[in-house]
Amino acid sequence: MKKTLEILGFILALQGLAGIVHAVTGWFHYGVLVRHLGFLDGYEIYASIVLAVLGVSMLIASDKADTWSEAGSGDRKHI
C-alpha cells in the first residue's frame, strides 16, 4: 500500500508541476496530461495546482501508511 501511494503521489506531483511550468513558460508540450484534456480548456493552471497538491498529499499519506498499518494490527482495544 505504501509503495502504491508513493508511486501515484510522485506521478501526480510531477504532472502538476509540469503543468504549472507549461502554463507559465510553454515548455513540456507533450508530457503534460492536463493539456490533452479538452474539458479543462482555460483551467489548466488550476487543475495543475490541484494535481500537485494532491500528489504531495499522497506522498505525505504514504509516510503515514506504516504507522496506520502498525496501529491497526491489534494494538487498539475494541469497546
LOTITI-976095 format. One record per residue: x, y, z of N, C-alpha, C in turn; residue in one letter; residue number from 1. Coordinates in steps of 0.001 Angstrom, whole numbers, plus 524288, in hexadecimal, padded with zeros to 5 digits. Example, Ala and Ser with C-alpha at 12.3 -4.5 7.8 and 13.67 -1.06 7.14 Angstrom:
REM LOTITI-976095
REC   n_xx   n_yy   n_zz  ca_xx  ca_yy  ca_zz   c_xx   c_yy   c_zz  res    n
REC  83386  7E9C6  81E78  8300C  7EE6C  81E78  83390  7F31C  81E78    A    1
REC  83232  7F736  81BA8  83566  7FBDC  81BE4  83264  8001E  81EBE    S    2
//
This chain:
REM LOTITI-976095
REC   n_xx   n_yy   n_zz  ca_xx  ca_yy  ca_zz   c_xx   c_yy   c_zz  res    n
REC  80334  7FB56  80000  80000  80000  80000  80361  804EC  80000    M    1
REC  80791  804C0  8031F  80AEE  8094C  80385  80D90  80A72  7FE4A    K    2
REC  80F7B  8066A  7FBAF  8123A  80724  7F6B9  80E71  8092B  7F28A    K    3
REC  809A0  8075C  7F296  805B7  80935  7EED0  80494  80EF9  7EF9E    T    4
REC  803EE  8108E  7F47B  80308  81619  7F5A6  807AD  81970  7F414    L    5
REC  80C60  81764  7F4E4  8110A  81A55  7F366  81157  81B11  7ED83    E    6
REC  81049  816FB  7EA9A  81096  81745  7E4DE  80C69  81AE9  7E2B9    I    7
REC  80791  81A46  7E481  8035B  81DAF  7E2A6  8042A  82359  7E445    L    8
REC  805FC  82424  7E8FE  8070F  82970  7EACE  80B55  82C0A  7E7AA    G    9
REC  80F70  8291F  7E675  813B4  82B46  7E352  811DE  82CAC  7DDD8    F   10
REC  80ED0  82942  7DB6F  80CE1  82A4C  7D622  80948  82F0D  7D61B    I   11
REC  805BF  82F64  7D9E2  8022E  833D8  7DA19  80511  838F3  7DB2D    L   12
REC  808CC  838CF  7DEC4  80BCC  83D8A  7DFE7  80F03  83F2C  7DB25    A   13
REC  81150  83B78  7D875  81462  83CA6  7D3CD  810F9  83EE7  7CF79    L   14
REC  80C5B  83CAD  7CEA5  808C4  83EBA  7CAB3  806E4  84434  7CC22    Q   15
REC  805DE  84510  7D115  8042E  84A3C  7D2CA  80865  84E52  7D202    G   16
REC  80D32  84D0A  7D38B  8117E  850B9  7D2DC  812AD  851AC  7CD1A    L   17
REC  81279  84D93  7C9EE  81357  84E37  7C44E  80F06  85184  7C1DF    A   18
REC  80A3F  850DF  7C3AD  805EF  8540C  7C1B7  80689  859C4  7C31B    G   19
REC  8086C  85ACF  7C7DA  80950  8603D  7C975  80DA7  862A6  7C62D    I   20
REC  811E4  85FB4  7C565  81636  861AE  7C22B  81465  86298  7BC94    V   21
REC  8112D  85F0E  7BA89  80F24  85FBA  7B53C  80BA7  8648C  7B4D3    H   22
REC  8086B  86572  7B8B6  804E9  869F4  7B88E  807EF  86F17  7B8EA    A   23
REC  80C3C  86F17  7BBCB  80F34  873E5  7BC88  81302  874DC  7B809    V   24
REC  815CF  870C1  7B666  819FB  8717E  7B291  818BF  86F56  7AD28    T   25
REC  8153B  86B94  7ACC6  81409  86931  7A7BE  8174A  86460  7A69A    G   26
REC  81A97  862AD  7AA2A  81DB9  85DF7  7A96D  81A66  85923  7AA72    W   27
REC  81C8B  8548A  7A980  81A08  84F78  7AA73  814CF  84EF3  7A78C    F   28
REC  814FF  84F78  7A271  81030  84F38  79F5D  80D88  849E4  79FA4    H   29
REC  8108B  845B1  79F6C  80E32  84084  79EF9  80E08  83D78  7A416    Y   30
REC  810D4  83F21  7A800  81117  83C2E  7ACDB  80CF8  83D97  7B0D5    G   31
REC  809BB  84171  7AFAE  805EF  8434D  7B381  80090  84107  7B243    V   32
REC  7FE78  83E17  7B5EE  7F95F  83B97  7B52B  7F4EE  83F98  7B4FB    L   33
REC  7F538  84398  7B834  7F104  84773  7B89B  7F034  84A4B  7B36B    V   34
REC  7F462  84B03  7B081  7F416  84DC1  7AB83  7F0BC  84ACC  7A78C    R   35
REC  7F095  8459D  7A7FD  7EDCE  8425F  7A430  7E80F  84177  7A58D    H   36
REC  7E65B  84349  7A9FC  7E0E6  84294  7AB89  7DDBD  8475A  7A9D6    L   37
REC  7DA40  8469A  7A628  7D75D  84AE8  7A3D8  7D3B5  84DC0  7A787    G   38
REC  7D187  84AFE  7AB4D  7CDC1  84D88  7AEC6  7D05F  8512F  7B2B3    F   39
REC  7D595  85137  7B2DB  7D86A  854B8  7B668  7DA8B  8598C  7B3A1    L   40
REC  7D8B3  85A90  7AEDE  7DA90  85F28  7AC00  7D970  8641D  7AF14    D   41
REC  7DD89  8671A  7AFFB  7DD15  86BDF  7B303  7DE00  86B24  7B8CD    G   42
REC  7DE18  8664B  7BA9B  7DED2  86524  7C025  7E39B  861B3  7C118    Y   43
REC  7E73E  861A2  7BD66  7EBBF  85E31  7BDD5  7EF1F  85F68  7C295    E   44
REC  7EFEF  8645D  7C3AC  7F345  865D1  7C816  7F0D2  86423  7CD45    I   45
REC  7EBB2  864B6  7CDB8  7E904  86321  7D286  7E926  85D31  7D32E    Y   46
REC  7E841  85A68  7CEF4  7E86F  854B0  7CF30  7EDF3  852D0  7D072    A   47
REC  7F1E4  8557B  7CE70  7F746  85401  7CF96  7F898  854F2  7D54F    S   48
REC  7F6B6  85935  7D775  7F793  85A46  7DD07  7F4EC  85618  7E05E    I   49
REC  7F032  8549E  7DEE0  7ED5E  85091  7E1C3  7F053  84B63  7E16F    V   50
REC  7F261  84A0F  7DCD1  7F561  8453D  7DC42  7FA4D  84554  7DF9F    L   51
REC  7FCFF  849BE  7DFB0  801C5  84A28  7E2D2  80090  84997  7E8A2    A   52
REC  7FC7C  84C2B  7EA6D  7FB01  84BD1  7EFFA  7F933  8464E  7F152    V   53
REC  7F63A  843E3  7EDE5  7F472  83E8E  7EECB  7F90D  83AC4  7EEEC    L   54
REC  7FCC9  83B8A  7EB6B  80164  83831  7EB5A  804A2  838B2  7F047    G   55
REC  8056F  83D75  7F214  80871  83E46  7F6E1  8058B  83BFE  7FB91    V   56
REC  80067  83C8F  7FBA3  7FD66  83A59  80000  7FD95  83462  7FFEF    S   57
REC  7FDC0  83208  7FB51  7FE3E  82C56  7FB0D  803A5  82A95  7FCCC    M   58
REC  807A6  82DAC  7FB9E  80CE4  82C63  7FD81  80D2A  82CC2  80372    L   59
REC  80AA0  8309F  805AC  80A74  83119  80B60  80764  82C8D  80DB5    I   60
REC  80317  82B19  80B34  7FFF5  826BD  80D23  802F7  8219B  80CCB    A   61
REC  80661  8210C  808EE  8096B  81C3E  8088A  80D3E  81BC2  80D0D    S   62
REC  80F36  82011  80F07  81294  81FD5  813A3  80F84  81E38  81878    D   63
REC  80AAD  81FC6  818C0  8075C  81E6C  81D32  80512  818F0  81CBA    K   64
REC  8055F  81689  8182C  802EC  81171  81747  80544  80D3E  81AC8    A   65
REC  80A4F  80D76  81BCF  80CB5  809A1  81F46  80A95  80A06  824CF    D   66
REC  80A10  80EC7  826B9  80828  80F63  82C14  80276  80DD6  82C83    T   67
REC  7FF73  80ED4  82856  7F9F4  80D43  8286B  7F97E  80753  82863    W   68
REC  7FC9E  804AC  82540  7FC3A  7FEFD  824FB  7FE1E  7FC79  82A0A    S   69
REC  8021E  7FEC5  82C83  803F4  7FCBB  83181  7FFF2  7FD97  835CF    E   70
REC  7FD5D  80215  835CB  7F973  80337  839CC  7F4A2  7FFCD  8391B    A   71
REC  7F371  7FE3A  8345A  7EED6  7FB15  83362  7EFBC  7F53E  833E0    G   72
REC  7F45C  7F3B0  8359A  7F593  7EE25  835D4  7F3E4  7EB71  83ADD    S   73
REC  7F0AF  7EDFC  83DE3  7EEAD  7EB86  8428E  7F04E  7EE2C  84787    G   74
REC  7F2E8  7F291  8471E  7F49A  7F55B  84BCB  7F016  7F827  84E85    D   75
REC  7EC0C  7F966  84B93  7E7B3  7FC47  84DD7  7E3DC  7F893  85080    R   76
REC  7E18A  7FA82  854A2  7DD85  7F777  85749  7D83D  7F8EB  85517    K   77
REC  7D522  7F4FA  8540B  7CFEA  7F5DA  851F0  7CC05  7F62C  85667    H   78
REC  7C87E  7F9BC  855FE  7C492  7FA84  85A0F  7BFCE  7F74D  858DF    I   79
//
